[in-house]
Amino acid sequence: MKISMQDYDIMIGKHILNDLEAHINAIYQAHDIFIVTDDHVFDLYHEKVKSILKSYKVHFVSIKPGEKSKSYDVYLDTIEKLIAKGIKRNHLLIALGGGVVGDLTGFIAATLYRGISFIQIPTTLLAQVDSSIGGKVGIDLKEGKNLIGSFYIPKFVLIDPNFLETLNPREYRQGIAEMIKAGLIKNKALFDYFKTNDRVTEKEILMALDVKKEIVLKDPFEKHERMLLNFGHTYGHAIERKFNYETYKHGEAISYGMLIAIEEGINQDLTPTYVYDEVKEVLLNIGLIKEPFFKKETLDSYILTDKKHTSKAFHFICLKDIGQSVITKLEVGEK
Ligand SMILES: NC(=O)c1ccc[n+]([C@@H]2O[C@H](COP(=O)([O-])OP(=O)(O)OC[C@H]3O[C@@H](n4cnc5c(N)ncnc54)[C@H](O)[C@@H]3O)[C@@H](O)[C@H]2O)c1
């Protein structure tokens, strides 16, 4: 199955990793391929990937797993290792891993030698349904998440759901959080699916990708509609930062963030009150949140010190109903 994103294709299917070499042959002439991955993914998959890319010389650079690797230090260190292994401007870089590897490697591809070709092979559910699509790449600073970054598109994205078989349940849930978000902002049937299911098939992955594709194609550089994808993320990022990216994973943090955004929508008379209970129940059942939930006021200071925001009032995404979202304004702190 192929989804066209205007400038690149997303290939999706079980066992599609076996076709990787053929897809690369179609776009790449040189002999060396450089792969950035993390230590878990390296242990699980480097031999398989190497055996598939048998006509290429494959060089791996592996980073420590986890959000802390989406940092300036790891960015520089990885670039230095790639250069030491001989990467040149005409070479191909592959991001093999979850959203951390994808965001970091994409940013390296965007900046090293003023831009080299790269492809995304997402190996977590979150990366398959969200982070590998749409061209946002970047790293975190201690002042906030994704503060250095770029828009940089891959040559193609290859999504093989077989990767998900080795993913642990907590990591799997992080992807479901982004799928619930996609359902809440644009596709009620996708949200409803999670009322009775906690595993996904290719069909639901495609539904989530469709939401992202539709939005990103309309507004690739996030001038307007793409902001909808940030539903739950303003307070989600604040939670991640408050706990130093350790206690809560991205999907868990945005799950609490989505509940705060729904409460805010109810306060602004935009969101019907039943939405809160329905979403809360699904998130609790999936295991993404636990009571007690966060109070918005305890997070406002992290919003105010988020360097992305130019003032105390900023764009904020609320729900008009399940499956319908809207861009509003939110003001935090003293008025
Ligand atoms: N660029 C975007 O548009 C965008 C969108 C959403 C999220 N993100 C970013 O994505 C990041 C989170 O990504 P994530 O949830 O994939 O986390 P992650 O990359 O840290 O991966 C989670 C864990 O799963 C392990 N793993 C990866 N694939 C595996 C596999 N197949 N089998 C077993 N273990 C495997 C990793 O080693 C890691 O320990 C955050 O930094 C977030 O900001 C980016």
The ligand as an SDF file (V2000), in Angstrom:
LIG
                    3D

 44 48  0  0  0  0  0  0  0  0999 V2000
    8.1450   15.0750   14.3500 N   0  0  0  0  0  0  0  0  0  0  0  0
    6.8790   14.9740   14.6920 C   0  0  0  0  0  0  0  0  0  0  0  0
    5.9680   15.4030   13.9580 O   0  0  0  0  0  0  0  0  0  0  0  0
    6.5110   14.3280   16.0000 C   0  0  0  0  0  0  0  0  0  0  0  0
    5.1810   13.9800   16.2840 C   0  0  0  0  0  0  0  0  0  0  0  0
    4.8920   13.3240   17.4690 C   0  0  0  0  0  0  0  0  0  0  0  0
    5.9200   12.9940   18.3580 C   0  0  0  0  0  0  0  0  0  0  0  0
    7.1970   13.3560   18.0680 N   0  0  0  0  0  0  0  0  0  0  0  0
    8.3150   13.0210   18.9650 C   0  0  0  0  0  0  0  0  0  0  0  0
    8.4500   11.6060   19.0210 O   0  0  0  0  0  0  0  0  0  0  0  0
    9.1660   11.2940   20.2170 C   0  0  0  0  0  0  0  0  0  0  0  0
    8.5790   10.0570   20.8540 C   0  0  0  0  0  0  0  0  0  0  0  0
    8.7290    8.9880   19.9750 O   0  0  0  0  0  0  0  0  0  0  0  0
    8.5310    7.4700   20.4710 P   0  0  0  0  0  0  0  0  0  0  0  0
    7.3440    7.3770   21.3370 O   0  0  0  0  0  0  0  0  0  0  0  0
    8.6170    6.6460   19.2430 O   0  0  0  0  0  0  0  0  0  0  0  0
    9.7840    7.2560   21.4470 O   0  0  0  0  0  0  0  0  0  0  0  0
   11.2510    6.6580   21.2800 P   0  0  0  0  0  0  0  0  0  0  0  0
   11.8280    6.9690   19.9720 O   0  0  0  0  0  0  0  0  0  0  0  0
   11.9710    7.0670   22.5040 O   0  0  0  0  0  0  0  0  0  0  0  0
   11.0290    5.0740   21.3370 O   0  0  0  0  0  0  0  0  0  0  0  0
   10.4540    4.5200   22.4860 C   0  0  0  0  0  0  0  0  0  0  0  0
   11.2280    3.2760   22.9610 C   0  0  0  0  0  0  0  0  0  0  0  0
   10.9040    2.1820   22.1180 O   0  0  0  0  0  0  0  0  0  0  0  0
   12.0980    1.5060   21.7370 C   0  0  0  0  0  0  0  0  0  0  0  0
   11.8150    0.8930   20.4290 N   0  0  0  0  0  0  0  0  0  0  0  0
   11.6780    1.5310   19.2500 C   0  0  0  0  0  0  0  0  0  0  0  0
   11.2630    0.6570   18.3090 N   0  0  0  0  0  0  0  0  0  0  0  0
   11.1710   -0.5520   18.9130 C   0  0  0  0  0  0  0  0  0  0  0  0
   10.7830   -1.8440   18.4660 C   0  0  0  0  0  0  0  0  0  0  0  0
   10.3470   -2.0520   17.2250 N   0  0  0  0  0  0  0  0  0  0  0  0
   10.8150   -2.8660   19.3570 N   0  0  0  0  0  0  0  0  0  0  0  0
   11.2020   -2.6440   20.6400 C   0  0  0  0  0  0  0  0  0  0  0  0
   11.5500   -1.4470   21.1250 N   0  0  0  0  0  0  0  0  0  0  0  0
   11.5400   -0.4170   20.2640 C   0  0  0  0  0  0  0  0  0  0  0  0
   13.1540    2.5800   21.7380 C   0  0  0  0  0  0  0  0  0  0  0  0
   14.4160    2.0150   21.8910 O   0  0  0  0  0  0  0  0  0  0  0  0
   12.7310    3.3970   22.9550 C   0  0  0  0  0  0  0  0  0  0  0  0
   13.2260    2.8050   24.1270 O   0  0  0  0  0  0  0  0  0  0  0  0
    9.0930   12.5300   21.1000 C   0  0  0  0  0  0  0  0  0  0  0  0
   10.3570   13.1540   21.1200 O   0  0  0  0  0  0  0  0  0  0  0  0
    8.0900   13.4260   20.3930 C   0  0  0  0  0  0  0  0  0  0  0  0
    8.3330   14.7920   20.6130 O   0  0  0  0  0  0  0  0  0  0  0  0
    7.5120   13.9980   16.9030 C   0  0  0  0  0  0  0  0  0  0  0  0
  1  2  1  0
  2  3  2  0
  2  4  1  0
  4  5  1  0
  4 44  2  0
  5  6  2  0
  6  7  1  0
  7  8  2  0
  8  9  1  0
  8 44  1  0
  9 10  1  0
  9 42  1  0
 10 11  1  0
 11 12  1  0
 11 40  1  0
 12 13  1  0
 13 14  1  0
 14 15  2  0
 14 16  1  0
 14 17  1  0
 17 18  1  0
 18 19  2  0
 18 20  1  0
 18 21  1  0
 21 22  1  0
 22 23  1  0
 23 24  1  0
 23 38  1  0
 24 25  1  0
 25 26  1  0
 25 36  1  0
 26 27  1  0
 26 35  1  0
 27 28  2  0
 28 29  1  0
 29 30  1  0
 29 35  2  0
 30 31  1  0
 30 32  2  0
 32 33  1  0
 33 34  2  0
 34 35  1  0
 36 37  1  0
 36 38  1  0
 38 39  1  0
 40 41  1  0
 40 42  1  0
 42 43  1  0
M  CHG  2   8   1  16  -1
M  END
$$$$
